[in-house]
Amino acid sequence: MTNVIDDLDRETHALLAASPLAPERIDALIDDLIHQGFSCQRDFFPPVLINALLADLERLEACDALASAGIGRLKEHQLATSIRGDAIRWLNQESPAQRVYLKRLDELRSQINRALFIGLFEFEAHFARYPPGAFYKRHVDSFQGRANRVISTVTYLNRDWPVDGGGEMVLFESRQQGPDGFDPNAPIQEMARVLPEAGTLACFLSDTVPHEVLPTRLPRASIAGWFRRNASVNGVVDPAR
């Protein structure tokens, strides 16, 4: 057992050494969030880390360890294949690739806090595998005043994604929510369309930037994540999921 742990630690350290975050890319991401509420950074993560994460997802998929994704949280959670069709697995640091990815995102959390003073408390994330034909209809990730997800992230793991592969994430103009929340059918202007290319990191404000995943023609792999504030009730920290 000790030799296995030592091997995992060596792999973790090797991935850490090979995948530092570039300060100038972090600065560009933060500047984008300030001025437009979203950022799309191609090649934000190096191939060595992306390949390790993709191999981890493929291993989990081969072990039938992915679960159909639903909508809503806690007691309101339900499956809704007419709204989204991906299968997921929450990251839990069970592999070197996951540990390194979560460490890099925690570093990004610290940099965003230092620049924007918004009190991000933690980061949660899950793998997402979309089979051909799957999609996720337009939605927001957090409702104002009712949840604590502040900044959403998507990291893409797809090698050699063709321009006609589908599966783009479409970001729509930021908007304030009305008293009844977000209306998914209201007219709204497209701001950006993100091709799911390996190494790309997209970030956007969770409660004001509606977005959707267009139907994919090919199997699509990504990591969806959220920087969260600490929302506590009666001294109990809101659970991550």
Secondary structure, DSSP 8 states (H G I E B T S, - for coil): -HHHHHHHHHHHHHHHHH----HHHHHHHHHHHHHHSEEEETT-S-HHHHHHHHHHHHHHHHTT--EE-EESSGGG-EE-TTTB--EEEE--S-SHHHHHHHHHHHHHHHHHHHHH-----EEEEEEEEE-TT--EEEE-S--TTT--EEEEEEEE--TT--TTSB--EEEE-----BTTB--TTS---EEEEE---TT-EEEEETTT--EEE--BSS-EEEEEEEEE---EETTEE----
